[in-house]
Amino acid sequence: MAAAERVKPSRIVFDSLSEMRLLAQNPLRYRRQVLALKSFFSSRGCTVLLLDDRSAERDDLQLHSIAHGVINLEQMVDQYGPERRRLRVIKMRGIPFRGGEHDFNLETGGLAVFPRLVAAEHRQPHETSIVSTGTPELDTLLGGGLARGSNTLFSGPSGVGKTTTAIACVRAALQRGEKASYYLFDEGLGTLLTRSRALGLTIDTFVQDGQLQMHTLDPAEVSPGEFANMVRAAVDEQGVQTVVIDSLNAYLQAMSGDRHLLLQMHELLTYLNQRGVVTILILGQHGILGEIRTDVDLSYLSDAILLFRFFEARGSLLKAVSVIKSRTSEHELTIREFRLGKNGVQVGQALTDFEGVMTGVASYKGALPLLSDGPESRAAR
């Protein structure tokens, strides 16, 4: 009290209340001292911060009732990776606050807090149009292309071409003059750029001039709240119109469970849709042939689903693509051959006479020509 009279501070910190409990020796005297301090400082025009390490056997709810605000900080450690920190505003008199848990990091120079994303706060009118994927045949399969303000799920086994197709869609957006942001969880950036060059989908110049933002993320290091705020900053502050998350399997590892992933993805996708962003989600499936399963079912959150599959035909292992859902356009119900070559993504004509599509081991015994029947393939054989 003497120091407060002499210095006349605007902010005072008591660190920590556990030491004051020891000095008071009994709970009644401790609460009386806290009430006396509150009465003294209420007329001094300063902000008082009380720090408590929660070393008491149970939370002091009476102290919570005395304070104008209560902020709870938590630290959690998983089996692998760094500790995760979250804060929750339990109480704040006279001030509207955002409830729930918010991720935060301790950084050089202070705290980095990532408020929980609430999509309902970001509604705004946007252009409703269809944009091209860069492959006319794929546009036809999708019923015209990708719709602004929608998200498309690329689903299929490993190695079938989901990431390359996403790069082709992003490159088409960049050539239209749009900005794009690619969040890479699984693959190294160098490997992705090298493969893109080999397939005629060079994006190096777009990365160098900043039109395309490539973010290589470690799911063990990035919290869900940090990632959501990263995407929001790219859309709000930098005008990004195309967002790719590659892949959801790795993003799932940053969550504490499937339920949290679905809730986080619902808010994030709703926000992106309300801002008119073209969103591409990549989900890897376990298995190559036969029964194929996924870590989490995101089909109900997706506006469109592009399904990639391997199939057998004429003694070769080939690839097929089909659209099984679209909320924004009337899509084809056919199965088309899909191929990656020197000219990027190639989509063939609609194929019939498929057998075993629903069982997971598809084979094709029709007479229609395949992409693999072309002169390039014959020369390679």
Secondary structure, DSSP 4 states (H G I P E B T S, - for coil): -HHHHHH--SEEEEE-HHHHHHHH-SHHHHHHHHHHHHHHHTTTT-EEEEE----SSS--HHHHHHSSEEEEEEEE--SSS--EEEEEEEEETTS----S-EEEEEETTEEEEEPPP-GGGG-------EE--S-HHHHHHHTSSEETTEEEEEEEETTSSHHHHHHHHHHHHHHTT--EEEEESSS-HHHHHHHHHHTT---HHHHHTTSEEEEE--TTT--HHHHHHHHHHHHHHH---EEEEE-HHHHHHTSSSHHHHHHHHHHHHHHHHHTT-EEEEEEEEB-SSSS-B-SS--GGG-SEEEEEEEEEETTEEEEEEEEEEESSS-----EEEEEEETTEEEEEEEE--EESTTTT-EEE---S--GGGSHHHHHH-
